[in-house]
Amino acid sequence: MKPFLKQAFVVSGAALNIAGHGCAHGFPAVLFAQLQSNGGVPVHLTDHDKSWIASVVGLIGIFGNFLSPVLMTRFGRQKTHLFTTVPAIIGWIIFYFSNSVTLFLLARILHGLALGLRTPLAAILVAEYTDPKYRGAFLGTFAISLGLGIFLSHLWGAHLSWEMTAAVCSLFPLIAMGVISLSPESPSWLVSKNKFDEARKAFKWLRGDDVEQINELEAMINAQKADKALLDDVEEDTKEFAWNDFTKNVFNRLKYVLKIFKKKEFYKPALIAITMLLVFEFGGAHMIPAYGNQILQAVLDKKDPKDEFKGLF
């Protein structure tokens, strides 16, 4: 298999996972429409309930955003990516058997956790697994996958019950789990853990064994060896220093962290990312998928909230 196809295979796992998150974004519209059409049977949802069910994903996603880098550093990219599929699958299972608002909220909390874990991970996977000339195209597939997931959840919800829609949506993380299980660990992470032989094996499988690729890998390994030697020296000095003056050591470490925050390399990307997220949210990225049925019902002047889906699909 050519390196491009191997890289595409690895990225497809992330794309399938993101499509599943797209389904999670669009599913509340299906749920709300069908429960309203059925007169609240088996669960009656108030506007307050709907608001929490739609929004809790973003709230829990923040926690997942902070947890993801810790898991990636400790356990690696592949294991963390595999872990993101678990709460997503459990969330769909809970939706299928749910008969109360509490269970709906629990399922959405799990979907929010999966989304938060995946958000910092997706771009890192492309950066570490793929050749630079393919990265733009691979990153573009993620936005398409998210939109496709939203569309498919609405499409299936127009013809299936919300329980069956949840069952079909669960196929995305299930298939992604299989693809991720067959994918190698990130060579960059293996190098950072000084597992150089494993890194060489994974890198060659993903990128081939051309001279240019081998030189890139060896440069990465040599840089890690130099950083490790420098870190060992610093740790020796830090141990002695911390023993003599713990308070001053903590203060110096805080000064070092603040110095990093003041660097352009840190605050400029952070400001850009925050601005993009604000535009993303105020543009209705979460509101329209969750309340799309009610918006279309008002615009198309439909009496039944399910009619606008049938008219479109």
C-alpha positions as CSV (number, residue, x, y, z in Angstrom):
1,M,0.0,0.0,0.0
2,K,1.3,3.5,-0.9
3,P,2.2,5.9,1.9
4,F,-0.6,8.3,0.8
5,L,-3.2,5.5,1.1
6,K,-1.9,4.5,4.5
7,Q,-2.1,8.1,5.7
8,A,-5.6,8.4,4.2
9,F,-6.6,5.3,6.1
10,V,-5.4,6.8,9.4
11,V,-7.1,10.1,8.8
12,S,-10.3,8.3,7.8
13,G,-10.6,7.1,11.4
14,A,-10.6,10.7,12.6
15,A,-13.1,11.7,9.8
16,L,-15.5,9.0,10.8
17,N,-15.2,10.0,14.4
18,I,-15.9,13.7,13.5
19,A,-18.9,12.6,11.3
20,G,-20.3,10.9,14.5
21,H,-19.9,14.2,16.4
22,G,-21.8,15.9,13.5
23,C,-24.6,13.4,14.1
24,A,-24.5,14.3,17.8
25,H,-24.8,18.0,16.9
26,G,-27.9,17.4,14.7
27,F,-29.6,14.7,16.8
28,P,-31.4,17.1,19.2
29,A,-33.4,18.5,16.3
30,V,-34.7,15.0,15.5
31,L,-35.4,14.3,19.2
32,F,-37.3,17.5,19.8
33,A,-39.3,17.3,16.6
34,Q,-40.5,13.7,17.2
35,L,-41.3,14.2,20.9
36,Q,-43.3,17.3,20.1
37,S,-45.2,15.5,17.3
38,N,-45.9,12.6,19.6
39,G,-47.3,14.9,22.3
40,G,-44.4,14.3,24.7
41,V,-44.7,10.5,24.6
42,P,-42.7,8.9,26.2
43,V,-40.9,12.0,27.5
44,H,-42.3,15.5,27.8
45,L,-39.6,18.2,27.3
46,T,-40.0,21.7,28.5
47,D,-38.2,24.6,26.9
48,H,-35.8,24.5,29.9
49,D,-35.1,20.9,29.2
50,K,-34.4,21.5,25.6
51,S,-32.1,24.3,26.3
52,W,-30.0,22.1,28.6
53,I,-30.0,19.1,26.3
54,A,-28.8,21.3,23.4
55,S,-26.2,23.3,25.3
56,V,-24.6,20.9,27.8
57,V,-22.4,19.5,25.0
58,G,-20.4,22.7,24.8
59,L,-20.1,23.0,28.5
60,I,-18.6,19.6,29.0
61,G,-16.5,20.0,25.8
62,I,-14.5,22.6,27.6
63,F,-13.4,20.0,30.2
64,G,-12.6,17.6,27.4
65,N,-10.4,20.3,25.7
66,F,-8.2,20.5,28.8
67,L,-8.2,16.8,29.4
68,S,-7.2,15.8,25.9
69,P,-3.6,17.2,25.9
70,V,-2.9,15.4,29.2
71,L,-4.1,12.1,27.8
72,M,-2.2,12.6,24.5
73,T,1.0,13.3,26.4
74,R,0.6,10.5,28.8
75,F,-0.9,7.7,26.7
76,G,-0.2,8.7,23.1
77,R,-2.2,9.9,20.2
78,Q,-3.6,6.5,19.1
79,K,-4.9,5.4,22.5
80,T,-6.4,8.8,23.2
81,H,-8.1,8.8,19.8
82,L,-9.4,5.4,20.5
83,F,-10.7,6.5,23.9
84,T,-12.7,9.4,22.3
85,T,-15.0,6.8,20.6
86,V,-16.0,5.2,23.9
87,P,-18.1,8.0,25.4
88,A,-19.6,8.6,22.0
89,I,-20.8,5.0,21.6
90,I,-22.1,4.8,25.2
91,G,-23.9,8.1,24.6
92,W,-25.8,6.7,21.6
93,I,-26.6,3.5,23.5
94,I,-28.1,5.6,26.4
95,F,-30.1,7.6,23.8
96,Y,-31.5,4.4,22.4
97,F,-32.8,3.2,25.7
98,S,-33.6,6.6,27.3
99,N,-37.0,7.4,28.7
100,S,-36.2,10.4,30.9
101,V,-34.7,13.9,30.7
102,T,-31.9,12.8,33.0
103,L,-30.8,10.0,30.7
104,F,-30.9,12.5,27.7
105,L,-28.6,14.8,29.6
106,L,-26.3,12.0,30.5
107,A,-26.0,10.9,26.9
108,R,-25.3,14.5,25.8
109,I,-22.7,14.9,28.5
110,L,-20.8,11.9,27.2
111,H,-21.1,13.3,23.6
112,G,-19.7,16.6,24.9
113,L,-16.8,14.8,26.5
114,A,-16.0,12.9,23.3
115,L,-16.2,16.2,21.3
116,G,-14.0,18.0,23.7
117,L,-11.4,15.3,23.7
118,R,-11.4,15.1,19.9
119,T,-11.1,18.9,19.1
120,P,-7.4,19.4,20.0
121,L,-6.6,15.9,18.8
122,A,-7.8,16.1,15.1
123,A,-5.3,18.7,13.9
124,I,-2.4,17.0,15.8
125,L,-3.2,13.7,14.1
126,V,-2.9,15.3,10.7
127,A,0.3,17.1,11.6
128,E,2.0,14.1,13.0
129,Y,0.8,11.3,10.7
130,T,0.7,12.8,7.3
131,D,3.1,14.3,4.7
132,P,3.1,18.2,4.6
133,K,1.9,18.2,1.0
134,Y,-1.3,16.3,1.9
135,R,-2.1,18.1,5.2
136,G,-4.3,20.8,3.8
137,A,-6.5,18.3,1.9
138,F,-6.8,16.0,5.0
139,L,-7.7,18.9,7.3
140,G,-10.4,19.9,4.8
141,T,-12.1,16.6,5.1
142,F,-12.9,17.2,8.8
143,A,-15.2,20.2,8.1
144,I,-16.9,18.1,5.4
145,S,-17.3,15.1,7.7
146,L,-18.9,17.3,10.5
147,G,-21.4,18.8,8.0
148,L,-22.1,15.4,6.6
149,G,-22.9,14.0,10.0
150,I,-25.3,16.8,10.8
151,F,-27.0,16.3,7.4
152,L,-27.3,12.5,7.8
153,S,-28.7,12.7,11.3
154,H,-31.5,15.0,10.0
155,L,-32.0,12.8,7.0
156,W,-32.3,9.6,9.0
157,G,-34.5,11.4,11.6
158,A,-37.0,12.3,8.9
159,H,-37.7,8.6,8.1
160,L,-36.7,6.7,11.3
161,S,-37.7,7.0,14.9
162,W,-35.3,8.9,17.2
163,E,-34.3,5.6,18.8
164,M,-33.3,4.0,15.4
165,T,-31.6,7.3,14.4
166,A,-29.4,7.0,17.5
167,A,-28.6,3.4,16.6
168,V,-27.6,4.2,13.1
169,C,-25.5,7.2,14.2
170,S,-23.6,4.9,16.6
171,L,-22.1,3.2,13.5
172,F,-19.7,6.1,12.9
173,P,-17.7,5.8,16.2
174,L,-17.9,2.0,16.0
175,I,-16.3,1.9,12.6
176,A,-13.8,4.6,13.6
177,M,-12.8,2.4,16.6
178,G,-11.9,-0.4,14.2
179,V,-9.9,1.9,12.0
180,I,-8.1,3.5,14.9
181,S,-7.2,0.1,16.4
182,L,-5.5,-0.8,13.1
183,S,-3.5,2.5,13.0
184,P,0.0,2.9,14.4
185,E,1.0,5.2,17.2
186,S,2.3,8.7,16.2
187,P,6.0,8.6,15.4
188,S,6.4,12.0,17.0
189,W,5.0,10.8,20.3
190,L,7.2,7.7,20.2
191,V,10.3,9.9,19.6
192,S,9.2,12.1,22.6
193,K,9.2,9.0,24.7
194,N,12.6,7.9,23.5
195,K,11.1,4.8,21.7
196,F,13.3,5.4,18.7
197,D,13.0,1.9,17.1
198,E,9.2,1.9,17.3
199,A,9.2,5.4,15.9
200,R,11.3,4.4,12.9
201,K,8.9,1.5,12.2
202,A,5.8,3.6,12.4
203,F,7.3,6.5,10.4
204,K,8.4,4.2,7.6
205,W,5.0,2.6,7.5
206,L,3.3,5.9,7.2
207,R,5.7,8.0,5.1
208,G,7.9,5.4,3.3
209,D,11.6,5.0,3.3
210,D,12.8,7.7,0.8
211,V,16.0,9.6,1.7
212,E,14.1,12.8,2.4
213,Q,11.7,11.0,4.8
214,I,14.5,9.2,6.6
215,N,16.4,12.4,7.0
216,E,13.4,14.1,8.5
217,L,13.0,11.2,11.0
218,E,16.6,11.2,12.0
219,A,16.6,15.0,12.5
220,M,13.6,14.5,14.8
221,I,15.4,11.8,16.8
222,N,18.6,13.8,17.1
223,A,16.6,16.9,18.3
224,Q,14.9,14.8,21.0
225,K,18.2,13.4,22.2
226,A,19.7,16.9,22.5
227,D,16.6,18.1,24.4
228,K,16.7,15.1,26.7
229,A,20.4,15.8,27.5
230,L,19.6,19.4,28.3
231,L,16.6,18.5,30.4
232,D,18.6,16.0,32.5
233,D,21.1,18.8,33.3
234,V,18.3,21.2,34.2
235,E,16.6,18.6,36.4
236,E,19.8,18.0,38.4
237,D,20.2,21.7,39.0
238,T,16.5,22.0,39.9
239,K,16.6,19.2,42.5
240,E,19.5,20.8,44.3
241,F,17.9,24.2,44.0
242,A,14.5,23.1,45.2
243,W,16.0,21.4,48.2
244,N,17.7,24.7,49.3
245,D,15.0,27.1,48.5
246,F,11.6,25.6,47.6
247,T,9.6,28.9,47.7
248,K,12.1,30.7,45.4
249,N,12.0,27.8,43.0
250,V,8.2,27.9,42.7
251,F,8.3,31.7,42.1
252,N,10.9,31.3,39.3
253,R,8.8,28.6,37.7
254,L,5.7,30.9,37.8
255,K,7.8,33.6,36.2
256,Y,8.9,31.2,33.5
257,V,5.2,30.3,32.7
258,L,4.2,34.0,32.6
259,K,7.1,34.6,30.2
260,I,5.8,31.9,27.9
261,F,2.3,33.5,28.0
262,K,3.8,36.8,26.9
263,K,5.5,35.3,23.8
264,K,3.9,36.0,20.4
265,E,4.2,32.4,19.6
266,F,1.7,31.7,22.4
267,Y,-0.8,34.6,22.6
268,K,-1.3,35.2,18.8
269,P,-2.4,31.6,18.0
270,A,-4.5,31.7,21.2
271,L,-6.3,34.9,20.2
272,I,-6.9,33.6,16.7
273,A,-8.3,30.4,18.0
274,I,-10.6,32.2,20.5
275,T,-11.8,34.6,17.8
276,M,-12.6,31.7,15.5
277,L,-14.5,29.9,18.2
278,L,-16.6,33.0,19.0
279,V,-17.4,33.4,15.3
280,F,-18.2,29.7,15.1
281,E,-20.6,29.9,18.1
282,F,-22.3,33.2,17.2
283,G,-22.7,32.0,13.6
284,G,-25.0,29.3,14.9
285,A,-22.8,26.3,14.6
286,H,-24.5,24.6,17.5
287,M,-27.8,26.4,17.6
288,I,-28.9,25.7,14.0
289,P,-28.2,21.9,14.1
290,A,-30.0,21.5,17.5
291,Y,-33.0,23.9,16.7
292,G,-33.1,23.5,12.9
293,N,-36.5,22.0,13.0
294,Q,-38.1,24.8,14.9
295,I,-36.4,27.4,12.7
296,L,-37.6,25.7,9.5
297,Q,-41.1,25.2,11.0
298,A,-41.4,29.0,11.6
299,V,-39.9,29.9,8.2
300,L,-41.9,27.3,6.2
301,D,-45.1,27.9,8.2
302,K,-45.5,24.2,9.1
303,K,-47.9,23.0,11.8
304,D,-46.0,19.8,12.6
305,P,-42.3,20.1,13.4
306,K,-41.6,16.9,11.4
307,D,-43.2,18.2,8.2
308,E,-40.2,20.4,7.3
309,F,-37.9,17.4,7.3
310,K,-40.2,15.5,5.0
311,G,-40.5,18.4,2.7
312,L,-36.8,18.8,2.4
313,F,-35.8,15.0,2.2
